[in-house]
Amino acid sequence: MKRVRLTVAYDGTNYHGWQLQDNGVTIEEELNRCLTELLGAPVAVIGASRTDSGVHALGNVAVFDTDSPIPAEKFSYALNQRLPEDIRIQKSEEVAGDWHPRRCASRKTYEYRIYRGEFPMPVKRLYSYHTYRGLDVQNMRRAAGCLEGEHDFRSFCQTGAQVESTVRTIFSAEVEEQGADLVIRVCGSGFLYNMVRIIAGTLLEVGMGKRTPESMEQVLAARERGAAGPTAPACGLTLMKYEFL
């Protein structure tokens, strides 16, 4: 028996997130289906991050166990012949039998992309949030800096989420201009439900002048979802990479 790790990229537009759902097709469901078809026995992957409906990924991670003689590095080729074209395995490799993607120290990086144009750009509509309003990027950067370090991020967690602790560590929070695009890049040890999208929604309010950069500290201190801004649309969010420490 061996444990195989998959690095998975996907366009989340047509999926109801990563985790198995009763109301729609998910990334996990497609991986399980293709692995079961390939190996001739039921397979259930274990995912590292449960991205929301409509969220994309360049480097999510999953593992599964198998006694198949197929070399671990060949699973990427076999699965990519079976998966829909909006899901692709970027790498497959063997790991220790007790290695678990959610039980080891890691950092992951998300990007939230905003397109600043007078009118929406059709080719960007699935991968960025459009705003025609001017944004004060410097104020957004100052506000983002307040999030770095270990904090209680309860204000940035969707109401009703079941978690043991809302304390997380953010290693970096940056706002970068790329032409007409604005990229909010957040790297942390872990994230709460909708956390990055709520951060993006709050930073957008700072950029629009609805909040001051300094108010971000007050939002953290409130530990109340209502203190933060709206949850930004899922289309702008991409899980960029996982780094296991």
Secondary structure, DSSP 4 states (H G I P E B T S, - for coil): -EEEEEEEEE-GGGSS-SS--SSS--HHHHHHHHHHHHHTS----EES--PPTT-EEEEEEEEEEE--SS-GGGHHHHHHTTS-TTEEEEEEEEE-TT--TTSS-EEEEEEEEEEE-SS--GGGTTTSEEE-S---HHHHHHHHHTT-EEEE-GGGS-TT---S--EEEEEEEEEEEETTEEEEEEEES---TTHHHHHHHHHHHHHTTSS-TTHHHHHHHHT-GGGS-----GGGEEEEEEEE-
